[in-house]
Amino acid sequence: MRGFESRNRDCEPKIRIFVYNAELLARSTIRKNIWADNQTIEIDKKEGAVKLVFTTSQWIPVLRWVLSFGENARPLEPDWFVEEWKTNIIKMFDFIK
């Protein structure tokens, strides 16, 4: 992953994740995972979505977790985390070409 060393040294960036179609997931998977003591979960019942916000220095497990939701989740920030997510999706797409 590009820039792993410099990002790994960053001091706990705030990560915002938006999960679509999350009504069932919100009750189980999202609430089971405690990524940080300061995490907040906002549930939008109208849209069936969940917004999860927290700070962490463990961005690789978080990236894997977001990718596990497939098209139902996307990170919102920080920008470098969004770019890593996009890069992973592009690499996966390249496998099926």
Backbone as ProteinMPNN parsed JSONL, in Angstrom:
{"seq_chain_A": "MRGFESRNRDCEPKIRIFVYNAELLARSTIRKNIWADNQTIEIDKKEGAVKLVFTTSQWIPVLRWVLSFGENARPLEPDWFVEEWKTNIIKMFDFIK", "coords_chain_A": {"N_chain_A": [[0.839, -1.174, 0.0], [0.548, 2.156, -0.846], [2.547, 4.585, 0.718], [2.456, 3.497, 3.275], [4.205, 3.445, 5.516], [4.492, 6.184, 6.302], [1.842, 6.85, 6.871], [1.273, 5.07, 8.867], [2.612, 6.131, 10.96], [1.169, 8.342, 11.527], [-0.789, 10.154, 13.844], [-3.429, 8.78, 15.192], [-5.804, 9.232, 13.121], [-9.005, 10.708, 12.371], [-11.647, 8.723, 11.385], [-14.315, 8.417, 9.191], [-17.124, 6.585, 8.383], [-19.599, 5.495, 6.171], [-22.368, 3.474, 6.035], [-24.518, 1.834, 3.931], [-27.882, 0.525, 3.564], [-28.145, -0.616, 6.094], [-29.731, -1.478, 8.166], [-30.152, -4.068, 9.422], [-27.477, -4.745, 9.776], [-26.613, -2.738, 11.47], [-27.603, -3.405, 13.933], [-26.21, -5.661, 14.567], [-23.386, -6.389, 13.4], [-22.051, -3.786, 13.178], [-22.435, -2.567, 15.677], [-21.218, -4.429, 17.303], [-18.514, -4.213, 16.83], [-16.11, -2.472, 18.372], [-14.206, 0.105, 17.763], [-12.917, 2.231, 18.868], [-12.706, 4.077, 21.938], [-13.933, 6.5, 21.68], [-15.818, 6.318, 19.671], [-18.671, 7.091, 17.659], [-22.014, 6.354, 16.754], [-24.332, 6.963, 14.334], [-27.625, 6.564, 13.449], [-29.625, 6.479, 10.644], [-32.738, 6.024, 10.251], [-34.639, 6.439, 8.303], [-33.266, 6.279, 5.852], [-32.067, 3.883, 6.229], [-29.417, 3.717, 6.997], [-26.105, 3.915, 8.423], [-23.831, 5.91, 10.196], [-20.563, 5.87, 11.146], [-18.176, 7.074, 13.336], [-14.867, 7.591, 14.386], [-11.618, 7.694, 16.007], [-8.474, 6.346, 15.13], [-5.391, 4.501, 15.002], [-5.09, 2.227, 13.73], [-5.58, 1.626, 10.848], [-5.55, -0.269, 8.744], [-6.944, -2.75, 9.493], [-9.457, -1.562, 9.705], [-9.927, -0.689, 7.106], [-10.094, -3.172, 5.784], [-12.386, -4.127, 7.021], [-14.342, -2.269, 6.156], [-14.256, -2.775, 3.396], [-15.344, -5.306, 3.45], [-18.072, -4.937, 3.477], [-18.772, -4.543, 0.894], [-20.575, -3.098, -1.806], [-22.176, -1.719, -0.092], [-21.011, 0.049, 1.686], [-18.99, 2.924, 2.337], [-16.06, 4.827, 2.903], [-15.869, 8.109, 4.323], [-14.027, 10.001, 5.196], [-10.641, 10.151, 6.473], [-9.218, 11.827, 3.541], [-6.993, 10.383, 2.45], [-7.53, 7.822, 3.351], [-9.911, 7.242, 2.041], [-8.892, 7.205, -0.555], [-7.18, 4.956, -0.42], [-9.115, 2.965, -0.081], [-10.485, 3.198, -2.547], [-8.361, 2.492, -4.266], [-7.992, -0.196, -3.559], [-10.432, -1.278, -4.44], [-10.24, -0.838, -7.198], [-8.057, -2.496, -7.761], [-9.233, -4.978, -7.183], [-11.191, -5.047, -9.17], [-9.557, -5.192, -11.416], [-8.8, -7.848, -11.357], [-10.886, -9.224, -12.55], [-10.938, -8.536, -15.177]], "CA_chain_A": [[0.0, 0.0, 0.0], [1.339, 3.369, -0.967], [2.689, 5.449, 1.867], [2.107, 2.803, 4.517], [5.057, 3.836, 6.641], [4.191, 7.523, 6.794], [0.505, 6.854, 7.444], [1.307, 4.296, 10.096], [3.152, 6.999, 11.997], [0.205, 9.396, 11.827], [-1.374, 10.019, 15.17], [-4.861, 8.508, 15.256], [-6.685, 10.052, 12.29], [-10.44, 10.481, 12.499], [-12.181, 7.983, 10.252], [-15.77, 8.445, 9.088], [-17.585, 5.529, 7.486], [-21.037, 5.507, 5.928], [-22.802, 2.141, 5.623], [-25.866, 1.831, 3.384], [-28.679, -0.691, 3.768], [-27.496, -1.126, 7.294], [-30.668, -1.696, 9.256], [-29.807, -5.293, 10.135], [-26.064, -4.687, 10.138], [-26.429, -1.814, 12.592], [-27.916, -4.087, 15.192], [-25.275, -6.749, 14.86], [-21.976, -6.21, 13.073], [-21.482, -2.471, 13.458], [-22.428, -2.321, 17.115], [-20.304, -5.379, 17.953], [-17.138, -3.768, 16.639], [-15.724, -1.249, 19.053], [-12.927, 0.483, 17.182], [-12.274, 3.214, 19.739], [-13.559, 4.538, 23.036], [-14.634, 7.717, 21.294], [-16.637, 6.125, 18.473], [-20.083, 7.431, 17.693], [-22.815, 5.698, 15.729], [-25.558, 7.685, 14.014], [-28.49, 5.711, 12.647], [-30.642, 7.172, 9.862], [-33.753, 4.992, 10.027], [-35.34, 6.725, 7.055], [-32.457, 5.779, 4.744], [-31.5, 2.587, 6.575], [-27.965, 3.889, 6.928], [-25.385, 4.136, 9.671], [-22.575, 6.638, 10.075], [-19.682, 5.502, 12.243], [-17.058, 8.015, 13.412], [-13.937, 7.291, 15.48], [-10.211, 7.902, 15.689], [-7.685, 5.125, 15.297], [-4.136, 4.386, 14.27], [-5.173, 0.884, 13.129], [-6.407, 1.841, 9.679], [-5.615, -1.432, 7.844], [-8.106, -3.582, 9.83], [-10.68, -0.808, 9.412], [-10.1, -0.75, 5.65], [-10.58, -4.52, 5.47], [-13.75, -4.219, 7.515], [-15.189, -1.489, 5.246], [-14.329, -3.521, 2.14], [-16.187, -6.499, 3.627], [-19.466, -4.561, 3.237], [-18.988, -4.43, -0.545], [-21.156, -1.842, -2.289], [-23.027, -1.125, 0.937], [-20.28, 0.941, 2.591], [-17.907, 3.738, 1.788], [-15.488, 5.765, 3.87], [-16.072, 9.514, 3.993], [-12.776, 10.706, 5.462], [-9.868, 11.191, 5.79], [-9.058, 11.651, 2.09], [-6.039, 9.32, 2.117], [-8.194, 6.551, 3.627], [-10.836, 7.065, 0.916], [-8.071, 6.823, -1.718], [-6.764, 3.557, -0.223], [-10.321, 2.176, -0.332], [-10.672, 3.209, -4.003], [-7.265, 1.723, -4.86], [-8.298, -1.608, -3.345], [-11.548, -1.643, -5.31], [-9.701, -0.885, -8.561], [-7.251, -3.722, -7.855], [-10.151, -6.113, -7.255], [-11.802, -5.002, -10.49], [-8.551, -5.641, -12.379], [-8.761, -9.315, -11.355], [-11.946, -9.81, -13.379], [-10.812, -8.094, -16.568]], "C_chain_A": [[0.882, 1.234, 0.0], [1.386, 4.12, 0.353], [2.401, 4.808, 3.207], [2.912, 3.316, 5.697], [4.693, 5.208, 7.183], [2.81, 7.567, 7.434], [0.481, 6.112, 8.759], [1.81, 5.136, 11.259], [2.192, 8.13, 12.361], [-0.463, 9.111, 13.159], [-2.897, 9.951, 15.07], [-5.736, 9.44, 14.424], [-8.148, 9.723, 12.567], [-10.925, 9.792, 11.233], [-13.696, 8.048, 10.311], [-16.19, 7.442, 8.035], [-19.099, 5.623, 7.381], [-21.428, 4.141, 5.392], [-24.258, 2.224, 5.182], [-26.575, 0.533, 3.728], [-28.253, -1.393, 5.054], [-28.457, -1.434, 8.432], [-30.327, -2.931, 10.079], [-28.364, -5.27, 10.61], [-25.835, -3.802, 11.353], [-26.663, -2.5, 13.919], [-26.886, -5.134, 15.552], [-23.826, -6.343, 14.631], [-21.395, -4.881, 13.521], [-21.404, -2.222, 14.954], [-21.509, -3.273, 17.863], [-18.861, -4.908, 17.897], [-16.9, -2.447, 17.343], [-14.314, -0.921, 18.596], [-12.176, 1.455, 18.072], [-13.257, 3.625, 20.825], [-14.408, 5.736, 22.642], [-15.548, 7.544, 20.082], [-18.075, 6.564, 18.719], [-20.774, 6.739, 16.534], [-24.087, 6.515, 15.562], [-26.382, 6.8, 13.093], [-29.542, 6.582, 11.975], [-31.682, 6.127, 9.466], [-34.47, 5.184, 8.7], [-34.596, 6.128, 5.858], [-31.88, 4.401, 5.015], [-29.985, 2.605, 6.545], [-27.398, 4.156, 8.31], [-24.125, 4.932, 9.354], [-21.775, 6.342, 11.342], [-18.476, 6.438, 12.21], [-16.191, 7.65, 14.611], [-12.525, 7.66, 15.06], [-9.461, 6.614, 15.982], [-6.365, 5.246, 14.558], [-4.09, 3.038, 13.543], [-6.028, 0.918, 11.872], [-6.525, 0.622, 8.761], [-6.77, -2.369, 8.227], [-9.431, -2.871, 9.543], [-10.961, -0.844, 7.92], [-10.647, -2.114, 5.241], [-12.043, -4.68, 5.876], [-14.713, -3.476, 6.595], [-15.351, -2.236, 3.927], [-15.236, -4.741, 2.263], [-17.67, -6.2, 3.423], [-19.777, -4.419, 1.751], [-19.558, -3.076, -0.927], [-22.021, -1.133, -1.254], [-22.303, -0.19, 1.899], [-19.242, 1.739, 1.828], [-17.37, 4.635, 2.886], [-15.721, 7.198, 3.388], [-14.813, 10.346, 4.192], [-11.913, 9.879, 6.399], [-9.635, 10.837, 4.318], [-8.119, 10.503, 1.737], [-6.659, 7.941, 2.355], [-9.187, 6.226, 2.507], [-10.064, 6.614, -0.322], [-7.572, 5.384, -1.598], [-7.917, 2.612, -0.518], [-10.556, 2.065, -1.842], [-9.609, 2.357, -4.69], [-7.52, 0.225, -4.717], [-9.422, -2.09, -4.254], [-11.076, -1.768, -6.755], [-8.873, -2.153, -8.758], [-8.149, -4.96, -7.943], [-10.813, -6.19, -8.617], [-10.839, -5.519, -11.557], [-8.457, -7.167, -12.439], [-9.792, -9.925, -12.291], [-11.888, -9.373, -14.842], [-10.322, -9.224, -17.446]], "O_chain_A": [[1.844, 1.329, 0.762], [0.366, 4.269, 1.025], [2.128, 5.509, 4.181], [2.357, 3.59, 6.761], [4.594, 5.383, 8.397], [2.622, 8.253, 8.439], [-0.256, 6.486, 9.671], [1.469, 4.876, 12.413], [2.374, 8.799, 13.378], [-0.668, 7.958, 13.538], [-3.56, 10.972, 14.883], [-6.35, 10.354, 14.974], [-8.483, 8.602, 12.95], [-10.632, 10.246, 10.127], [-14.297, 7.77, 11.349], [-15.668, 7.449, 6.92], [-19.792, 5.809, 8.381], [-20.871, 3.693, 4.39], [-25.126, 2.632, 5.953], [-25.942, -0.442, 4.134], [-28.035, -2.604, 5.082], [-28.017, -1.634, 9.564], [-30.223, -2.85, 11.303], [-28.06, -5.721, 11.714], [-24.962, -4.083, 12.173], [-25.994, -2.206, 14.91], [-26.713, -5.458, 16.727], [-23.122, -5.991, 15.578], [-20.354, -4.851, 14.177], [-20.396, -1.711, 15.443], [-21.06, -2.949, 18.962], [-18.077, -5.172, 18.809], [-17.441, -1.417, 16.94], [-13.35, -1.579, 18.988], [-10.946, 1.508, 18.044], [-14.473, 3.534, 20.656], [-15.478, 5.959, 23.206], [-16.008, 8.538, 19.521], [-18.615, 6.43, 19.817], [-20.191, 6.559, 15.465], [-24.827, 6.735, 16.52], [-25.885, 6.338, 12.066], [-30.262, 7.329, 12.638], [-31.521, 5.43, 8.464], [-34.862, 4.215, 8.05], [-35.209, 5.545, 4.964], [-31.266, 3.805, 4.13], [-29.346, 1.64, 6.125], [-28.105, 4.563, 9.232], [-23.438, 4.662, 8.368], [-22.254, 6.54, 12.459], [-17.828, 6.58, 11.174], [-16.697, 7.427, 15.711], [-12.27, 7.911, 13.882], [-9.76, 5.894, 16.934], [-6.245, 6.01, 13.6], [-3.135, 2.758, 12.818], [-7.093, 0.301, 11.834], [-7.527, 0.497, 8.056], [-7.529, -2.757, 7.339], [-10.415, -3.514, 9.178], [-12.11, -1.011, 7.51], [-11.572, -2.191, 4.432], [-12.835, -5.292, 5.159], [-15.787, -3.99, 6.282], [-16.459, -2.324, 3.396], [-15.835, -5.164, 1.275], [-18.454, -7.126, 3.216], [-20.931, -4.198, 1.384], [-19.1, -2.038, -0.448], [-22.544, -0.052, -1.523], [-22.918, 0.317, 2.837], [-18.695, 1.294, 0.819], [-18.132, 5.146, 3.707], [-15.763, 7.458, 2.186], [-14.562, 11.288, 3.441], [-12.427, 8.978, 7.062], [-9.831, 9.693, 3.905], [-8.408, 9.729, 0.826], [-6.347, 6.992, 1.636], [-9.292, 5.078, 2.077], [-10.525, 5.741, -1.057], [-7.549, 4.663, -2.596], [-7.718, 1.568, -1.14], [-10.796, 0.973, -2.357], [-9.923, 1.585, -5.596], [-7.288, -0.536, -5.656], [-9.36, -3.201, -4.78], [-11.467, -2.699, -7.458], [-8.972, -2.809, -9.795], [-7.853, -5.887, -8.697], [-10.98, -7.279, -9.164], [-11.254, -6.202, -12.493], [-8.073, -7.719, -13.47], [-9.593, -11.037, -12.781], [-12.71, -9.803, -15.651], [-10.155, -9.041, -18.652]]}, "name": "protein", "num_of_chains": 1, "seq": "MRGFESRNRDCEPKIRIFVYNAELLARSTIRKNIWADNQTIEIDKKEGAVKLVFTTSQWIPVLRWVLSFGENARPLEPDWFVEEWKTNIIKMFDFIK"}
